[in-house]
Amino acid sequence: MGMNVRQMTLDEQPPQEENVSHKGMVTLAEAREYVDNGREEGVFCPCCKRFVKTYKRKLNSGMGVTLIRIYKHSLTWIHVIDFLREHNFHDSRDWTRLKHWGFLEESGDTPENGTKKSGLWKITPKGILFVTAQISCSKYIVLSEDELVNYDGEQISIIDALGSHFNYTELMNEIINL
């Protein structure tokens, strides 16, 4: 059942795609229009072959709880994943989307270990206003390639985001041991 694999010699070139055009497209503008028209249902980009789709994401109760806990713990840069793990808090990683509402900011610092991101985040002034129930926000964001496309839905407060799963007053009174 072994596979017959042949190694390329130095003078051979890897197979190249014959034509970048797809479905009769020739220009980059046509490819962009094709992707833009198909991104809601999902479409493969004819140029880079990546799957492109828009997703509607809700500000859910888990995001609200995590934002409150970050606010209660620190107003400076923290490694959120470590913080959640150290305190045995659930981490669905949805909280990273809070950056699209402007509630969290990710550090742009490149860590010494060469990874792309440092993992450090902090709550923004807008995030503090949301946690303290002074402002509301759109219930949904629309994303494509992890980039914000639009806001959608009615305006909600932190209490609305928590829903019936969590009690706002109890969370704000929760003591987080450092």
C-alpha positions in Angstrom: 0.0 0.0 0.0 3.0 2.3 -0.3 2.6 5.5 -2.4 4.9 6.1 -5.4 6.3 9.5 -4.7 8.9 11.0 -7.1 11.2 13.8 -5.9 11.6 16.8 -8.3 15.0 17.4 -9.7 16.6 20.9 -9.4 16.0 21.8 -13.0 12.2 21.0 -12.9 9.7 23.6 -12.0 6.6 22.9 -9.9 3.3 22.8 -11.7 1.9 26.3 -12.2 -1.7 27.2 -12.5 -2.3 27.9 -16.1 -4.7 30.8 -15.8 -5.6 33.0 -12.8 -8.9 33.8 -14.4 -11.9 32.0 -13.0 -15.3 31.7 -14.6 -14.4 34.0 -17.4 -12.7 36.6 -15.1 -9.6 38.3 -16.4 -9.0 41.4 -14.3 -8.4 41.9 -10.6 -11.5 44.2 -10.5 -13.6 41.3 -11.8 -12.2 38.9 -9.2 -12.9 41.5 -6.4 -16.5 41.9 -7.7 -17.0 38.1 -7.8 -15.8 37.7 -4.2 -17.8 40.7 -3.0 -21.0 39.3 -4.6 -20.4 35.8 -3.1 -19.1 36.6 0.3 -22.4 36.3 2.1 -22.9 32.6 1.1 -19.2 32.0 0.9 -16.9 31.8 -2.1 -13.4 30.8 -3.0 -11.3 33.7 -4.2 -10.2 33.1 -7.8 -6.8 34.7 -7.1 -5.6 33.3 -3.8 -8.0 30.3 -3.5 -9.0 31.2 0.1 -12.5 30.8 1.2 -14.2 34.1 1.9 -17.4 34.5 3.9 -19.2 37.0 6.1 -20.3 36.0 9.5 -22.7 37.6 11.8 -21.6 37.4 15.5 -23.6 38.2 18.6 -22.3 39.9 21.7 -23.1 36.9 23.9 -23.2 36.4 27.7 -19.8 34.7 27.8 -18.2 37.8 26.2 -20.0 40.0 28.7 -18.8 38.0 31.7 -15.2 37.9 30.4 -15.3 41.7 29.8 -16.5 42.3 33.3 -13.9 40.0 34.8 -11.1 41.7 32.8 -12.4 45.1 34.1 -12.5 43.9 37.7 -9.0 42.4 37.4 -6.9 45.1 35.6 -7.2 48.2 33.6 -3.7 47.6 32.2 -2.3 45.0 29.8 -3.0 41.4 30.9 -2.6 38.0 29.3 -6.3 37.2 29.2 -5.9 33.4 28.5 -3.6 33.0 31.5 -5.8 35.1 33.7 -8.9 33.0 32.8 -7.0 29.8 33.3 -5.5 30.8 36.6 -8.9 31.7 38.0 -10.7 28.6 36.5 -12.9 30.8 34.3 -14.4 29.4 31.1 -12.5 30.5 28.0 -14.4 30.1 24.7 -12.1 32.6 23.0 -15.2 34.5 21.8 -13.9 37.4 24.0 -11.3 38.3 21.3 -14.2 39.6 19.1 -14.8 42.3 21.7 -12.1 44.2 19.8 -14.6 44.8 17.0 -17.0 46.6 19.3 -14.0 48.7 20.5 -14.2 47.2 24.1 -10.8 45.4 24.1 -7.5 46.4 22.6 -4.8 43.9 21.7 -1.1 44.8 22.2 0.8 45.3 19.0 4.0 44.3 20.7 5.9 41.4 19.2 7.0 39.0 22.0 10.5 37.9 22.4 9.7 34.3 21.5 9.0 35.4 17.9 5.2 34.6 17.8 2.9 36.9 15.9 1.1 38.3 19.0 2.0 38.9 22.6 -1.3 37.7 23.9 -1.7 40.9 25.9 -5.0 42.7 26.0 -6.6 45.6 27.9 -10.0 47.0 28.3 -10.6 50.3 26.5 -12.3 53.4 27.8 -15.3 52.5 25.7 -15.2 49.0 27.2 -15.2 50.5 30.7 -18.3 52.6 29.8 -20.0 49.4 28.5 -19.2 47.3 31.5 -20.4 50.1 33.9 -23.7 50.3 32.0 -23.1 53.8 30.7 -23.4 53.0 27.0 -25.0 50.4 24.7 -23.8 48.9 21.5 -25.1 46.9 18.5 -26.1 43.4 19.3 -24.2 42.0 16.3 -21.1 42.5 14.3 -20.6 41.3 10.7 -17.1 40.0 10.0 -15.2 38.9 7.0 -11.6 37.6 7.3 -11.8 38.7 11.0 -12.3 42.3 9.8 -15.3 44.4 10.8 -17.7 44.9 7.9 -20.7 46.3 9.7 -22.7 46.6 13.0 -26.2 45.0 13.0 -29.2 44.6 15.3 -30.7 46.6 18.1 -28.7 48.5 20.7 -28.1 46.4 23.9 -26.6 47.0 27.3 -24.2 44.8 29.2 -27.2 43.6 31.2 -28.9 42.6 27.9 -25.8 40.8 26.7 -25.6 38.8 30.0 -29.2 37.6 29.5 -30.8 35.4 32.1 -27.6 33.3 32.5 -25.8 35.8 34.7 -26.6 38.4 37.3 -24.9 41.7 36.6 -24.8 42.8 40.2 -23.3 39.5 41.4 -20.6 39.7 38.7 -19.7 43.3 39.6 -19.5 42.3 43.3 -17.5 39.2 42.6 -14.1 39.2 44.3 -11.3 38.1 42.1 -8.3 36.9 44.1 -5.1 38.2 42.6 
